[in-house]
Amino acid sequence: YTRIAFYRDRGMNESFAGERRRQSLITIDTSRASLAADVRPRAPETAPVCLGEDEPLELRVFVDRSVVEVFVNDRQCVAVRVYPERDDSVGVIMRSQGAPSRLLSFDAWQMQSIW
């Protein structure tokens, strides 16, 4: 599986025209994304994210077989290649860990084959 993690509130930043913004991180961890013996684990792909004090988190996640892209609030993007071995490696699971959260919306679309 490929783990997408959002680490919220890693500190505050006041460099945005006097507006306080939360320092957060988005990470894609592919260390368990393949069963193939010739695929070596790599370091997680991580990027900073700044959110306004009351700004909700919006993630747009695109999975196209071997590419995982995560867009955060239309301001940050993280993308990686993955190498799934199993034909049933097509699911998405969401969970909150460490603090309560509320899912406001979740939409999914099945992509059509290009062939």
C-alpha positions in Angstrom: 0.0 0.0 0.0 1.0 3.6 -0.4 0.5 5.8 2.7 -0.5 9.4 2.3 -0.1 11.3 5.6 -1.0 14.8 6.6 0.8 16.2 9.7 -1.2 19.1 10.9 -0.1 22.0 13.2 3.7 21.6 13.3 3.9 25.2 14.4 2.7 28.7 13.4 4.0 31.1 10.8 3.2 34.8 10.7 5.0 35.6 7.5 1.9 35.8 5.3 1.0 39.5 5.4 0.4 39.3 9.2 -2.0 36.4 8.9 -1.2 33.4 11.1 -0.9 30.2 9.2 -0.4 26.7 10.5 2.7 24.9 9.4 1.9 21.4 8.3 3.4 18.6 6.1 2.0 16.3 3.4 3.9 13.0 2.9 3.6 10.1 0.5 5.3 6.9 1.8 5.9 4.2 -0.8 8.0 1.9 1.4 5.2 -0.8 1.3 3.9 0.0 -2.2 5.3 -3.0 -4.0 5.9 -6.7 -3.4 8.4 -6.8 -6.3 11.9 -7.9 -5.3 13.6 -5.5 -7.6 11.8 -2.4 -6.3 13.8 -0.7 -3.6 12.2 1.4 -0.9 12.8 5.1 -1.1 12.5 8.0 1.3 9.0 9.5 1.6 8.1 12.4 -0.6 7.3 15.3 1.7 6.3 18.9 1.2 5.4 21.8 3.5 1.8 23.1 3.6 0.6 26.3 5.2 -3.1 26.6 6.2 -5.0 29.5 7.6 -6.1 29.1 11.2 -9.7 28.0 10.3 -9.0 26.8 6.8 -10.2 23.2 6.1 -7.9 20.7 4.5 -8.8 19.7 1.0 -6.9 16.8 -0.6 -7.3 15.8 -4.2 -5.7 12.4 -4.7 -5.2 10.9 -8.2 -4.1 7.2 -8.6 -3.3 6.1 -12.1 -1.9 2.6 -11.6 1.8 3.6 -11.2 1.4 7.3 -10.3 0.0 8.8 -7.1 -0.5 12.5 -7.0 -1.8 14.5 -4.0 -2.9 18.1 -4.3 -3.4 20.1 -1.1 -5.7 23.1 -1.1 -4.8 24.0 -4.7 -1.4 25.2 -3.4 0.9 22.2 -3.0 1.4 19.0 -4.9 3.4 15.8 -4.1 3.7 12.9 -6.7 5.4 9.6 -6.8 5.7 6.5 -8.9 4.7 3.2 -7.4 5.0 -0.4 -8.7 2.0 -2.5 -7.6 2.3 -6.2 -8.3 -1.2 -7.3 -7.5 -4.2 -6.7 -9.8 -6.4 -5.9 -6.8 -4.1 -2.9 -5.8 -6.9 -0.4 -6.6 -8.5 0.6 -3.2 -8.4 3.7 -1.1 -8.8 3.8 2.7 -9.0 6.9 4.8 -8.5 7.2 8.6 -7.8 9.8 11.2 -5.1 9.1 13.8 -4.2 11.1 16.9 -7.1 13.6 16.8 -10.7 13.6 15.9 -11.5 14.7 12.3 -14.6 15.0 10.1 -14.8 14.0 6.5 -16.9 16.6 4.7 -16.9 15.1 1.2 -15.4 12.1 -0.6 -15.8 11.6 -4.4 -14.3 8.8 -6.4 -14.3 8.1 -10.2 -13.1 5.0 -12.0 -10.7 5.8 -14.8 -11.3 4.3 -18.2 -8.6 2.4 -20.0 -6.7 4.2 -22.8 -6.7 1.0 -24.8 
